[in-house]
Amino acid sequence: MTNILEIEDLVLSYGAAAAVRGISMHIAEGEIVTLIGANGAGKSTTLKGIVGLERPTSGTVRLDGVNVTGKRTDWLARKGLALVPEGRRVFAGLTVIENLDVASAASGIRGAELKAAIAEVLEIFPRLAERRDSYAWMLSGGEQQMLAMGRAIISKPRLLLLDEPSLGLSPKLAVEVVQLIGRYSREHGLSVLLVEQNARLALASSDRGYVIETGRIVAEGAAATLGDEPEVRKAYLGS
């Protein structure tokens, strides 16, 4: 299986302090991979280093085998990489449809292609179809998360990065949101890097997983068996 993303010895620092300390990981085409860890372990910083929001101190990020370390976020978006940031960050004063329209601008989708892309997003997230003319500030937390994910996938990216999609959601809704992305990934061959504090949900929804502690990868493996490791169960699964 071909890797779409490869990270090698990545170091990210804030001033003199290293937040990510030489991590290496990879994601294959069509694979869902989770990165789990406690708050402050370096999960979100890793995503920022991948998408160009933070410039790595050292190390390499490769997309389709090409070195893209430190490339601009908009350039990476045009290459098929999309990020759903923590906190959703939808445009509160725009409607659901207007949010999707704005998201499509960067990819250059227009006319009939845009109409079809929006229709597909509304089919994936039926709640958004019901609220299509509602302003984003009127949506529930779960609906805003669906809108954030809909904006990310409207341009049909090849790699989707999700930063804490379950944050602030009820357990039932968190499962629904993550399962929707899992279904989309399987149907469209979308690769996903899922960053989550909810380790149980993340592992149940992924093919493989990495565990990060204080900026270092301390465990990795198939998601189905990673949760069976005593250290992982004790630290992240409550048993």
C-alpha positions as CSV (number, residue, x, y, z in Angstrom):
1,M,0.0,0.0,0.0
2,T,1.4,3.4,-1.0
3,N,2.0,6.0,1.7
4,I,0.3,9.4,1.2
5,L,2.0,11.0,4.2
6,E,5.4,10.3,5.8
7,I,6.8,12.1,8.8
8,E,10.4,11.5,9.7
9,D,12.1,12.8,12.9
10,L,9.9,15.8,13.1
11,V,10.8,18.4,15.7
12,L,8.6,21.4,16.5
13,S,9.6,24.0,19.1
14,Y,8.1,27.0,20.8
15,G,11.1,29.1,21.6
16,A,13.7,27.0,23.4
17,A,11.1,24.3,24.4
18,A,10.5,21.4,22.0
19,A,6.8,20.5,21.9
20,V,7.3,17.6,19.4
21,R,10.5,15.7,19.8
22,G,11.5,13.7,16.7
23,I,8.4,11.8,15.9
24,S,8.1,9.5,12.8
25,M,4.8,8.1,11.4
26,H,3.0,7.4,8.1
27,I,-0.4,7.1,6.6
28,A,-1.3,4.9,3.7
29,E,-3.8,5.7,1.0
30,G,-7.3,5.1,2.2
31,E,-6.2,4.5,5.8
32,I,-7.6,6.0,9.0
33,V,-4.8,6.5,11.5
34,T,-5.3,8.0,15.0
35,L,-2.9,9.9,17.2
36,I,-3.9,9.7,20.8
37,G,-2.4,11.3,23.9
38,A,-3.2,13.5,26.9
39,N,-3.8,17.2,26.7
40,G,-0.5,19.0,25.9
41,A,1.2,15.8,24.6
42,G,1.9,17.4,21.2
43,K,-1.0,16.2,19.1
44,S,-2.3,19.5,17.8
45,T,1.2,20.8,17.4
46,T,2.0,17.8,15.1
47,L,-1.0,18.7,12.9
48,K,0.2,22.3,12.7
49,G,3.6,21.2,11.6
50,I,2.1,19.0,8.9
51,V,-0.2,21.7,7.4
52,G,2.4,24.5,7.6
53,L,0.9,26.5,10.5
54,E,4.1,25.9,12.5
55,R,7.5,25.6,10.8
56,P,9.4,22.5,12.0
57,T,12.8,23.0,13.7
58,S,14.0,19.8,11.9
59,G,12.7,16.7,10.3
60,T,10.7,16.0,7.1
61,V,7.1,15.9,6.0
62,R,6.4,14.1,2.7
63,L,3.2,14.2,0.8
64,D,3.0,11.5,-2.0
65,G,6.8,11.1,-1.6
66,V,7.5,14.9,-2.1
67,N,9.2,16.9,0.6
68,V,6.6,19.5,1.7
69,T,8.2,20.5,5.0
70,G,7.2,24.1,5.9
71,K,5.1,24.6,2.8
72,R,2.3,27.2,3.0
73,T,-1.1,25.9,4.1
74,D,-2.9,27.2,1.0
75,W,-0.3,25.4,-1.2
76,L,-0.9,22.1,0.7
77,A,-4.6,22.5,0.4
78,R,-4.3,22.6,-3.4
79,K,-2.3,19.4,-3.2
80,G,-5.2,17.6,-1.5
81,L,-4.6,18.2,2.2
82,A,-7.4,19.5,4.4
83,L,-7.6,20.3,8.1
84,V,-10.6,20.5,10.4
85,P,-9.2,22.5,13.3
86,E,-10.1,22.1,17.0
87,G,-13.0,24.4,17.8
88,R,-14.6,24.0,14.3
89,R,-14.1,27.7,13.4
90,V,-17.1,28.0,11.1
91,F,-18.2,31.4,9.8
92,A,-21.0,32.2,12.4
93,G,-22.6,35.0,10.3
94,L,-23.0,32.9,7.2
95,T,-25.5,30.2,6.4
96,V,-24.7,26.5,6.0
97,I,-24.7,26.9,2.2
98,E,-22.7,30.1,2.3
99,N,-20.0,28.4,4.5
100,L,-19.8,25.6,1.9
101,D,-19.6,28.2,-0.9
102,V,-16.7,30.0,0.8
103,A,-14.8,26.7,1.4
104,S,-15.0,25.8,-2.3
105,A,-13.4,29.1,-3.4
106,A,-9.9,28.0,-2.6
107,S,-10.2,24.9,-4.8
108,G,-11.6,26.7,-7.7
109,I,-14.8,24.6,-7.9
110,R,-17.6,26.5,-9.8
111,G,-20.9,26.0,-11.4
112,A,-22.4,22.5,-11.8
113,E,-19.3,21.0,-10.1
114,L,-19.9,23.1,-7.0
115,K,-23.6,22.3,-7.0
116,A,-22.9,18.6,-7.1
117,A,-20.2,18.9,-4.4
118,I,-22.6,20.7,-2.0
119,A,-25.3,18.2,-2.7
120,E,-22.9,15.4,-1.8
121,V,-22.0,17.1,1.5
122,L,-25.7,17.5,2.3
123,E,-26.3,13.8,1.5
124,I,-23.4,12.8,3.8
125,F,-24.7,15.1,6.6
126,P,-28.5,15.1,6.5
127,R,-28.7,17.4,9.4
128,L,-27.0,20.1,7.4
129,A,-29.5,19.6,4.6
130,E,-32.3,20.3,7.1
131,R,-30.5,23.5,8.3
132,R,-29.1,24.6,5.0
133,D,-30.4,28.2,5.3
134,S,-29.6,28.5,9.0
135,Y,-26.8,30.7,10.2
136,A,-23.9,28.8,11.6
137,W,-24.3,30.4,15.0
138,M,-27.7,28.8,15.2
139,L,-26.4,25.3,14.8
140,S,-25.7,22.9,17.7
141,G,-22.1,21.9,18.5
142,G,-22.6,18.7,16.6
143,E,-24.0,20.4,13.6
144,Q,-21.2,22.9,13.6
145,Q,-18.7,20.0,13.6
146,M,-20.5,18.4,10.7
147,L,-20.3,21.8,8.8
148,A,-16.6,22.1,9.6
149,M,-16.0,18.6,8.1
150,G,-18.3,19.3,5.2
151,R,-16.3,22.4,4.3
152,A,-13.1,20.3,4.5
153,I,-14.3,17.5,2.2
154,I,-16.1,19.7,-0.4
155,S,-13.0,20.0,-2.5
156,K,-12.5,16.2,-2.3
157,P,-9.1,16.1,-0.5
158,R,-6.9,13.0,-0.4
159,L,-5.8,13.5,3.2
160,L,-8.0,14.9,6.0
161,L,-6.6,15.9,9.3
162,L,-9.2,16.0,12.2
163,D,-8.2,17.8,15.4
164,E,-10.4,16.7,18.4
165,P,-13.7,16.3,16.4
166,S,-15.5,14.9,19.5
167,L,-14.6,17.9,21.7
168,G,-17.7,19.4,23.4
169,L,-20.1,16.8,21.9
170,S,-22.2,14.3,23.7
171,P,-20.9,10.7,23.6
172,K,-23.6,9.6,21.2
173,L,-23.1,12.6,18.8
174,A,-19.3,12.2,19.0
175,V,-19.7,8.6,17.8
176,E,-22.1,9.7,15.0
177,V,-19.7,12.4,13.7
178,V,-16.6,10.1,13.6
179,Q,-18.6,7.3,12.0
180,L,-19.8,9.6,9.2
181,I,-16.2,10.4,8.4
182,G,-15.2,6.7,8.6
183,R,-18.0,5.9,6.1
184,Y,-16.9,8.7,3.7
185,S,-13.3,7.4,3.9
186,R,-14.2,3.9,3.0
187,E,-16.5,5.0,0.1
188,H,-14.0,7.5,-1.4
189,G,-10.6,6.2,-0.4
190,L,-9.9,9.2,1.8
191,S,-6.9,9.0,4.1
192,V,-7.6,10.4,7.6
193,L,-5.3,11.4,10.5
194,L,-7.6,11.6,13.6
195,V,-6.2,13.4,16.6
196,E,-8.2,12.6,19.7
197,Q,-8.2,12.6,23.5
198,N,-11.1,10.1,23.4
199,A,-8.9,7.1,22.9
200,R,-11.7,4.6,23.0
201,L,-13.6,6.3,20.2
202,A,-10.4,7.0,18.2
203,L,-9.2,3.4,18.3
204,A,-12.6,2.0,17.5
205,S,-12.8,4.1,14.4
206,S,-9.2,3.7,13.0
207,D,-7.0,1.1,11.2
208,R,-3.8,2.0,13.1
209,G,-2.8,4.2,16.0
210,Y,0.1,6.1,17.5
211,V,0.4,7.1,21.2
212,I,2.2,10.4,21.9
213,E,3.5,11.5,25.3
214,T,5.5,14.7,26.0
215,G,6.2,15.1,22.3
216,R,7.4,11.5,21.6
217,I,5.7,8.4,20.0
218,V,5.7,5.8,22.8
219,A,3.5,3.1,21.2
220,E,2.1,2.3,17.8
221,G,0.3,-0.6,16.1
222,A,-3.0,-1.9,14.7
223,A,-5.9,0.0,16.4
224,A,-7.6,-3.3,17.2
225,T,-4.7,-4.5,19.4
226,L,-3.1,-1.2,20.5
227,G,-5.8,-0.7,23.1
228,D,-4.9,-4.1,24.6
229,E,-1.4,-3.0,25.7
230,P,-1.5,-2.6,29.5
231,E,0.2,0.8,29.5
232,V,-2.3,2.2,26.9
233,R,-5.3,0.7,28.7
234,K,-4.2,2.1,32.0
235,A,-3.4,5.6,30.7
236,Y,-6.1,6.2,28.1
237,L,-8.9,3.6,28.5
238,G,-9.5,3.8,32.2
239,S,-8.7,0.2,33.0
